[in-house]
Structures are given as C-alpha cells and as structure tokens.
C-alpha cells in the first residue's frame, strides 16, 4: 500500500500536537473503510465466519485481474484508451492531494472531506513501517491445496534490541522526537511512534541509550497524550478517525476475503502493547516457519479510556457505538490467572464471539523485573500460547491477533511495578494487529 508523503514539519515554538488529526489526516491517507464496510455489511466475524463464501467483492476482482493477465495483454485499443483515461484521473487526484497538503491550516474545517461519513484509515501504514524494525519477510501465500509441513522445534527466544542499530541510531530518534513541533498529519504521528519512539524507549530500557534520552520520550508522550485526549471527543462526534480496535471485525473479514481464507478467528490478547507485539511477531515467524504466513499488519488506536471493558463494548456495538457510548462500561471483564491464563477462552460481546488470551494481564498484575527483561520473557510466553492455537486451527483459517490496549510499567526498586492502563499515552493507546493465514503456505 502506497501512502502520500507527509508534509514537511513547520518550525514553531509550539509543542507537537495531534489534536488536528480529524482535520488533517485525510491528506496523507490513500484509502477508506468504504470498501471494507460495504463488503462486511450484515456479516458477523466470529469463530465460524466464512469470508470465502462471498460471491462479490474487491478480493475476487483482484484475483480475476491476476488470473486473466494474459488476456489483458491482448486487449484492443479501446481498452488501452480507457487505461490512459484512468491514469490521467489518478494523476489529477494526486495533484488535488498535493494541493490540500500544501494548503495552510486554519481554524475551520475547510480541509475536511464532508462528502462521506466513513472514518479515515491510516493504521495500515504500519504494514510498511514495521519492516524497519523486523528484518525477516513473510512467506508468500499459496492459493493452491495446502501441503503438510513438518513442525519446526521452538527456537530460543531472542533478547536483543528491537532495532539492531539501537546503540548508534538512538540520537537520531531522540532528535526527531525533540524537533516535532506544530500540527502533524496522522501518518506522521504513527511513523514517529513506530520508527522513533518505540525503538528509542527499548534502547533506553536496555541501557543502549543514556537515561537523558528519557526526556525526549516523555516530552513527546505528554504532547501525544494531551492532544489525543482532546481529539478523541471530536472524533466521536465528527466520525473522522484512524483505524481503531473497534474496527477489527471488519478489517479481519476484509483481509480474510482478500487472501482466500475459509474462516476467520479473532484472538484478542489483553494488554498486547505495540513493542510486546513486535516480540511476538518475531517469535511466531521462527516458531511457525512455513506453517503460517503473516499476510498483513495494522496499527490500531484504542478508544478512551484505553481499557479492555471499553474496547470490547465498542467491538460489540460497532462503529456507531463510538457516538452512542458516552461513559465507560462499569462491569469489569474477568481475567484468567495461573495456568488458565495461557489458554485462550471464548468471550462474547454484542453478537460477536472471539477468543481472549489473558497472559499479559495476568503476568503484569504484580511487580517484577526491569521492563526490557520482563517484556522479553513475556513475549516468549505469548508466542508459545499463540503458536499452540495456530497448530489447532484448520488450514486456511485467518487468525487475526490484536491488542485491545497497552500499558505502563513504572520503575519500582530494581525492577518495575504492576502495569498501569487506561490513559492516553502512546504506549497505552497504540496497539498492533497481525493477520496470520494458517496452512497453504509455500
């Protein structure tokens, strides 16, 4: 997926803010939920979903395009003329986007696209960004009959930094966070979080960057938190927003159709923070080998308060629930403890059913070791639990693994305290999602 380049930063004495995201985000986003929502209308994404049964949709159009490539090569001059016309229209749209991006920001909503009520999508930009933090590429998905592959032994967990060049690159990351000033497009905020904030925090926690770099992290995090708290109320009313946890059912259904999955299974990992999700992704790549293919990654935003209760309620209600829900749910979602925390359990929200893994929430409910070591060990545990589930699923099942919210681990003595959650800081709000296609991989 290609994305327009974000506009250059404007020098200012004001701190970086993201409260403009509902106005400016559309100039850097190249797709909306429109197609996915149209395909998913009336469907339910739960344990028995069968997205491949659909007879219409973008996925079939894509498949037909690839299948009839030779026939298109023999198209007549009329078809070629139509193609040139479409290219001209595309260039025209690109020029319009550049015009909007260059336009100065004002106090009104003149740059807001009022022709649609569909939310804006920018979370999928993480699909490209994450390649900067992970070196291994996913195997290609085969649309032929799945083949039996001998399981590989579980590898030893890696305890290195998330970015191999952390000891030398940390200064660049700190500099980017320090110089972030003025309104930023949504894609730019996501990029700074993934490419600078996350690896810099990991480097500091591992002692690869000095403690002084924490000031860069804290400054950016405070600015993000204040801006998102303010922006969230506006997003609820206006409907212009990034891809959120509540969009998971429709996103999973769309991806399942695109990759020819026979069924879709949602797996909510309670408290799967973004950097913890990276550890799990790398672990699953090594653990599953060619038994599963990572087909897509997403960066999701949690609604406020960033708690499990709020995210589950909105998943059950759907996108309209964001406008209707004026207060956080009062009932608490139970968390499995002990050995039961390693086993995903079925939960129901609204008319949807999904699996929920409580391992992260259970392990972090009490004080523990320093943050980096704690997350490394927890990442290995979550990897094993998800891998065992993958081995039980039938071929060509799309397992959509996602976090509902993140957390904070404050220093306590020589280690860290129990997790804190529910706030608007980036490590609490921004969470990962991974779509794994089981079997049929070559």
VENMO-V687553 format. One record per pair of residues at least 4 apart in sequence whose C-alpha atoms are under 8 Angstrom apart, sorted by the first residue. I is the first residue (numbers start at 1). GAP is how many residues later the second one is. If there is no record, write none. Layout:
I GAP
I GAP
This chain:
1 124
1 127
2 28
3 25
3 26
3 27
3 122
4 23
4 24
4 25
4 26
5 23
6 22
6 95
6 179
6 181
6 182
7 94
7 95
7 178
9 171
9 172
9 173
9 175
10 171
10 172
11 170
11 171
12 169
12 170
13 168
13 169
14 167
14 168
15 165
15 166
15 167
15 208
16 164
16 165
16 166
16 167
16 168
16 204
16 207
16 208
17 164
17 165
17 166
17 167
17 206
17 207
17 210
18 165
18 166
18 167
18 168
18 171
18 206
18 209
18 210
18 213
19 164
19 208
19 209
19 211
19 212
20 4
20 5
20 163
20 164
20 165
20 211
21 4
21 163
21 164
21 165
21 210
21 220
22 4
22 90
22 209
22 212
22 213
22 216
22 218
22 219
23 86
23 88
23 89
23 217
24 4
24 87
24 88
24 160
24 161
24 162
25 4
25 95
25 160
25 161
25 162
26 4
26 86
26 87
26 94
27 70
27 71
27 73
27 74
27 158
28 73
28 157
28 158
28 159
29 91
29 92
29 93
29 158
30 91
31 89
31 90
32 86
32 87
32 88
32 89
33 4
33 85
33 86
33 87
33 88
34 4
34 84
35 4
35 23
36 4
36 214
36 215
36 218
37 4
37 213
39 18
39 215
40 4
40 210
40 213
40 214
44 5
44 205
44 307
44 308
45 4
45 204
45 205
45 207
45 208
45 219
45 220
45 221
45 307
45 308
46 203
46 218
46 219
46 220
46 306
46 307
46 308
47 216
47 217
47 218
47 219
47 306
47 307
48 215
48 216
48 217
49 213
49 214
49 215
49 216
50 211
50 212
50 213
50 214
51 202
51 203
51 205
51 206
51 209
51 210
51 211
51 212
51 213
52 204
52 205
52 208
52 209
52 210
52 211
53 209
54 203
55 5
56 4
57 4
58 4
58 200
59 4
59 198
59 199
59 200
60 4
60 198
61 4
62 4
63 4
64 4
65 4
68 4
69 4
70 4
71 4
75 4
75 5
76 4
77 4
78 4
79 4
80 4
81 4
82 4
83 4
84 4
85 4
86 4
87 4
88 4
89 4
90 4
91 4
92 4
93 4
94 4
95 4
96 4
97 4
98 4
99 4
100 11
106 4
117 122
117 123
118 121
118 122
119 120
119 121
119 122
119 123
119 124
120 120
120 121
120 122
120 123
121 120
121 121
121 122
122 64
122 65
122 120
122 121
123 67
123 119
123 120
123 121
123 175
123 176
123 177
123 178
124 4
124 173
124 174
124 175
125 4
125 62
125 173
125 174
126 4
126 64
126 65
126 68
126 171
126 172
126 173
127 4
127 169
127 170
127 171
129 4
129 62
129 65
129 66
130 4
130 64
130 65
131 4
131 6
132 31
132 63
133 29
133 30
133 62
134 28
134 29
134 144
134 148
138 147
138 155
138 156
138 157
139 151
139 154
139 155
139 302
139 303
140 153
140 301
140 302
141 118
141 152
141 154
141 296
141 299
141 300
141 301
142 4
142 298
142 299
142 300
143 117
143 297
144 296
145 295
146 249
146 250
146 293
146 294
146 295
147 292
147 293
147 294
149 141
149 142
151 137
151 138
151 140
152 135
152 136
152 137
153 134
154 132
154 133
155 131
155 132
157 126
157 219
157 223
158 218
159 214
159 217
160 4
161 5
161 38
161 41
161 42
161 45
162 4
162 37
162 40
162 116
162 117
163 36
165 4
166 4
166 33
166 34
166 37
166 42
166 43
167 36
167 41
167 42
169 4
170 4
170 29
170 30
170 33
170 39
171 4
172 4
173 4
173 22
173 23
173 24
173 26
173 27
174 4
174 22
174 23
174 26
174 39
174 42
174 43
175 4
175 41
176 4
176 16
176 20
177 15
177 19
177 20
177 39
177 40
177 43
178 38
178 41
178 42
184 4
184 5
185 4
186 4
186 56
187 4
188 4
189 4
190 4
191 4
191 5
192 4
192 5
193 4
193 5
193 233
194 4
194 5
195 4
196 4
197 4
197 20
198 4
198 77
199 4
200 4
200 9
200 13
200 17
201 4
201 13
201 16
202 4
202 170
203 4
203 5
203 6
204 4
204 5
204 6
204 7
204 9
204 10
205 165
205 166
205 167
206 166
207 4
209 4
210 4
212 4
213 4
214 4
215 4
216 4
217 4
218 4
219 4
220 4
221 4
221 204
221 205
222 4
222 203
223 4
224 4
224 200
224 201
224 202
225 4
225 198
225 199
225 200
225 201
226 4
226 198
227 4
228 4
228 196
229 4
229 75
229 195
230 4
231 4
232 4
232 71
232 72
233 4
234 4
235 4
235 5
235 6
236 86
236 87
237 86
242 58
242 59
243 4
243 56
243 57
243 58
244 4
244 56
244 57
244 58
244 59
245 55
245 56
245 57
245 58
245 66
245 70
245 158
245 159
246 65
246 66
246 68
246 69
246 72
246 73
247 4
247 68
247 71
247 72
248 4
248 67
249 4
249 17
249 66
250 4
251 4
252 4
252 12
252 14
252 146
252 148
252 183
253 4
253 11
254 4
255 4
255 41
255 180
256 4
256 5
256 6
256 7
256 8
256 142
257 4
259 36
260 136
261 135
261 136
261 137
261 176
262 134
262 135
262 136
263 133
263 134
263 135
264 133
264 134
264 135
264 136
265 89
265 90
265 132
265 133
265 134
265 135
266 88
266 89
266 133
266 134
266 135
266 136
267 77
267 87
267 88
267 89
267 90
267 132
267 133
267 134
267 135
268 86
268 87
268 88
268 89
268 133
268 134
268 135
268 136
269 87
269 88
269 89
269 90
269 91
269 132
269 133
269 134
269 135
270 38
270 86
270 87
270 88
270 89
270 90
270 91
270 133
270 134
270 135
271 37
271 89
271 90
271 132
271 133
271 134
271 135
271 136
272 4
272 5
272 88
272 130
272 131
272 132
272 133
272 134
272 159
272 160
273 4
273 130
273 132
273 133
273 134
273 154
273 155
273 157
273 158
273 159
274 4
274 132
274 153
274 156
274 157
274 158
275 4
276 4
276 99
276 100
276 102
276 103
277 4
277 102
277 154
277 155
278 4
279 4
279 97
279 100
279 101
280 4
280 99
280 100
280 102
280 103
281 4
281 102
281 153
282 4
283 4
283 96
283 97
283 100
284 4
284 5
284 99
284 100
284 102
284 103
285 4
287 100
288 4
288 99
290 149
290 151
290 152
291 147
291 148
291 149
291 150
292 144
292 145
292 146
292 147
292 148
292 149
293 143
293 144
293 145
293 146
293 148
294 140
294 141
294 142
294 143
295 139
295 140
295 141
295 142
296 138
296 139
296 140
297 135
297 136
297 137
297 138
298 134
298 135
298 136
299 131
299 132
299 133
299 134
300 130
300 131
300 132
300 133
301 128
301 129
301 130
302 4
302 9
302 102
302 103
302 126
302 127
302 128
302 129
303 7
303 8
303 126
304 6
304 118
304 119
304 120
305 5
305 23
305 117
305 118
305 119
306 4
306 5
306 98
306 99
306 100
306 115
306 116
306 117
306 118
306 122
306 123
307 4
307 97
307 98
307 114
307 115
308 4
308 25
308 96
308 97
309 4
309 19
309 20
309 22
309 23
309 24
310 4
310 18
310 19
311 4
311 93
311 94
312 4
312 37
313 4
313 16
313 36
313 37
314 4
314 5
314 7
314 8
315 4
315 34
315 35
316 33
316 34
316 35
316 36
317 4
317 33
318 4
319 4
320 4
321 4
335 6
335 23
335 26
335 27
336 4
336 5
336 22
336 23
336 26
337 4
337 21
337 22
337 25
338 4
338 24
339 4
341 16
341 17
341 18
341 21
342 15
342 16
342 17
342 40
342 43
343 14
343 42
344 11
344 12
344 13
344 14
345 10
345 11
345 12
346 7
346 8
346 9
346 10
347 6
347 7
347 8
347 9
348 4
348 5
348 6
349 4
358 4
359 4
359 22
359 23
360 4
360 18
360 22
361 4
363 15
364 4
364 54
364 55
365 53
365 54
366 51
366 52
366 53
367 45
367 48
367 49
367 50
367 51
368 6
368 47
368 48
368 49
368 50
369 4
369 5
369 45
369 46
369 47
370 4
370 41
370 44
370 45
370 46
371 4
371 38
371 44
371 45
372 4
373 4
374 4
375 4
376 4
377 4
378 4
379 4
380 4
381 4
382 4
383 4
384 4
385 4
386 4
387 4
388 4
389 4
390 9
390 48
393 4
393 45
394 44
394 45
395 43
395 44
395 45
396 41
396 42
396 43
396 44
397 40
397 41
397 42
398 37
398 38
398 39
398 40
399 36
399 37
399 38
399 39
400 33
400 34
400 35
400 36
401 32
401 33
401 34
401 35
402 29
402 30
402 31
402 32
403 28
403 29
403 30
404 27
405 16
405 17
405 23
405 24
405 25
405 26
406 15
406 21
406 22
406 23
406 24
406 25
407 12
407 13
407 14
407 15
407 20
407 21
408 11
408 12
408 13
408 19
408 20
409 7
409 8
409 9
409 10
409 11
410 6
410 7
410 8
410 9
411 4
411 5
411 6
412 4
412 5
421 7
422 6
423 5
423 6
424 4
424 5
425 4
426 4
427 4
